[in-house]
């Protein structure tokens, strides 16, 4: 049984932040800075990797630090998005509310203990990907659910593939066609399972579950004692993870600044 708490949140958020930083730094024009015990990550104004994560888990964060965080994003032409952990210092939420931030999205962090776990049987439909372009396209098409991807959307997948820590996997249909992709990153004994994506027309065929099992085997082989992923609440992805022994540790909220509030706010000093 996994019990949630500040120690667990710090470990999981630190692992996810380290993973995002590596993926971001593999992307041209990126920037990363530390703020309030966490990280601010810029990978492009419209990139889903652009956000702050882990802020407030090491103690109080003041107004001046929040203003500095806002300036980090505004100076690069991006709005401010904060992946807010419910175990962060409560004073931070008060400051963000006062400065016009609002909830935009909820995500469940699911976790599984790996100590004593037995590896799954080999997954013949899953393999490590050696083709970054193909992998980025599959993951992008499944994530964005668009018929074609822009250069910026493709670059998100390319950056993950180029990351020094990411292990990228692909799952194939019985005929051999690649139809799903996912990635794994190991951080100090924590396996971060991320970038899970299945082409819309190929879902409900067991591809995602196979990718989870394959990555859990890789995590066990590398001595991990904990595995974690982030999923939309109530989604098919969450159900697949729960069937394989994961449980919800906590629910995060993505906070974004209201445009009107941002426009009226005085510049950071």
C-alpha positions, 0 to 999 in steps of 0.5 A: 500500500502506498500512503500519500504525504509530503515526502512522496509528493516531493519525490514524485514531483522532483522526478517528473520535473527532472524528466521535463527539464531534460526533455525541454533542454533537448529542444532548441530555444528552451529555458529552465530556472528554479523557483520556489523549490521547483522549476519553471520550464519554457519549451515554446509559447504553445508547448505543453511542456511549458509550465512550472512544476514542484513550486511550494513543496519546500516551504512558503513562497512569497509574492516577489518569487511569484512575480519573478516566476511570471516574468520568466514566462512573460518575457518569453511571450508565454502565459503562466501555467503552474502544475500545482500539487495539493501538498504545496505550501497553502500560502502559495495558493492564496497568492496565486488566487489573489493574482488572478490564477484559475484552475484549467485542468485536473490530473491524477498522479498514480503510483505503484510500489515495485519492491518485490514485484515479479516481471511480466511476460515478454511483450512481443508487440512492444519494442524500443523505438529507434526511429525518432520521427516515427515515434514523435509522429505516433505520439503526437497524433494520438495526443493532439488527435489531429490528422496532421501535426505542425512542426511545433507539435512534432518537436515536442515528441522529438525533444522527448526522443532526444532526451538523454534519460528517455527510453521510448517504446512503440507498440505494433498491431498484429500486422506490424504497423506501429500504433502506440508509443510511450516513454520511460525515465528513471530518476533515483529509483523512481520510474516515470512513465509518460508520453503515453499515446495511442492512435485514435483508430487503434484504441481498445486493443491492449496496446497501452496496457502492453506498453505499461507492462513493458516499461514496468519490466524495464523499471524493475531491471533498473532497480526501481522501487517506485513507478508513477504516471500522470493521467486524466481523472477517470480516463481509460489511461487511468483504468489501465494503470489501476488494473496493473496495480497503480493507485491515485496518490494525489490530484494536481490542478493546472492553474493558469493566469486570467488574461485580463488579470495579467494585462492589468498586473504591473511589471515584475521588478 
